[in-house]
Amino acid sequence: MHSTRRLLLFQFVAAALLLAGCASEPQGIQQARITTAAAIRTEPPGDYYIGRRYFKPMYKFWGYVRRPGQPWSTSQLVMLNEKQKLAPDRVHANFGSDNNYEYKLHGKFSGDKVYEPASNGIYPEFVLNGYELISTNPPPIFRSQVSGRAQAGTRSTTIERPE
């Protein structure tokens, strides 16, 4: 009986420590998801896209693009075709200065795929016709933005996915 109580006490303490260790980060992530979902619900439907600039110095992709009203988890990392309109940071010749900015994008997916050598990845091509700045400080969509500490996702060679 004594060993059974000790085992139950050990299991209780282990469970409490596990839950306490998990409570702080998921709560922040959960709040970020709630904030982001609320912002997405207010987006009017239409013939446009929402883009989040995702600048990584070694890579040539532009960022993540999704349909209005859709969660970031449905977004695609794209290569930008700038033959009709230059990307915002390229207009000012200040590459990557708009990292994490959110835009209303006008354009379309061409249906073509583009090879990006640094990541050895193939990404859909988005033909940019125009853009409007939505926010320079939008709600976080990456786990590393929520945790408040440097993680693998913030290294220059790691490509994060929105959650």
N, C-alpha and C positions, 0 to 999 in steps of 0.2 A: 504494500500500500504506500509506503514511504517513497519508493522509487517511482510509483505512478504519479504521485503529487509532484515530485521533482521534475519528471518528464513533462507534465502539463504546465508547470511553471516555466520551464525552459521554452516550451513551444509558445506560450503566451508572450514572454519577453522577446523572443525572436520575431514573432508576428508584429508586436508593437514597434520594434526597431525598424523592421522592414517598412511598415506603413509610415512611420515618422520620416524615414529617409526619402520616401517617394512623394510625400505630401507637398513639400515646398516647390519642386520644379513643376510637376503636373498642374498645380494650382495656377501658376503663372502662365503656363502654356494654355490651360483651359480658358483663362481670362482673355488671353490674346485671341484665341479662336472665337470667343463670344463677340469681342469687339470687331473682329474682321468680318464675321458672319453678319453682324448688324449693318456694317457699312455696305456690304455686298447686296443686302436686301433692298437698300435704298437706290440702287442703280437702275435707271430706267432702261427698258428694253430698247433695242435699236440696232442699226447697222454700223456697229463700231466694236472695238475691242478694248480691253483694259490691259495695259502693259506695265510691268515692273522691271525697271532697269536692273540688271544683275551684272556688274562689271567685275571681271577678273583679268588682271593685266596680261596674262599669258594667252588668253583665249579671245576668239573673234566673234563668239555669239553675242547677241544683244541683251536678251533677258527673257522673262516669262510673259506669255500672252494668253489671255483667256477671254471668253465671251462674258458680257455683262450679266450679272445675276448668277454666274457659276462660281463655285469655290476654287480657290487657288490650286487645290489638288488636281484639278482638271486642266490646268495650264500646261503650255508647251514651251520649252526652251527653244528659241528661234534664232535663225540667222536673218539679219535684216537686209532686204534689197533696198538700197537707197538711190536708185536711178531716178526716181520721181521726186523724192524728198529726202534730204539729209536728216540723220538722227539729231536730236537736240544737242548732244555734247559735241558732235562733229560740226554743227553750224558755228559754234563758238571756238572750235579747235582746242577744246579742253576735255580730252578724252577721259571718260569715266567720272567726270565731275558730277554727274547726275545719278550716281550709284544709289539704288534703292528708291529713286523717285518713282511716282506712279503717274501714268499718262492715260488719257483717252486716245486711242490710236485709230486712225482711219486708214483703211487699206484692206488687204485680203491675203489669204494664204494662196500661194501660186500653185501648190500641188507638187512643187519640186522639192527635193531634198538636197542639202548642201553639206559637204564634208568639211569638218573643222579639224585640222591636223593636230593641234596641241592636245585636244581631248580624245582624239581618234574616234570622234563621234559624228553621227549624221543627224542633222537637225532640219526641221521644216523651214522653208523660206517664207518670210512674211514681207510682202511688198508694201512699203510705207508710202501713203499718199498725204498724210498730215497727222498732226498730233496737238493735243491740248494738255498742259500740265494740270494734274489733279491735286497732287500733294508732294511736298518735299520731305514730309515726315509721316508717311502712311503707317497704319497698324502693321506690326510684324507678321511675316508669313514664314519665316525660317526659325527653326528651333534655336539656333545660335543667337538670334536677335532677342529671344525671350529670356534665355537663361542668365544673361548679364555677365557671362564669363567666356573667355576664349575656349572654343571647342574645335574639334576637327573640322567643322563646317566653315570656320573662319580662315583656315589656311588657304594660301593662294592656289593650291592644286586641287582642293576639294570642291566638287560641284554639288551644291545643296539642292534639294527639292522642296518646294513649298508644301506646307502641311495644311 
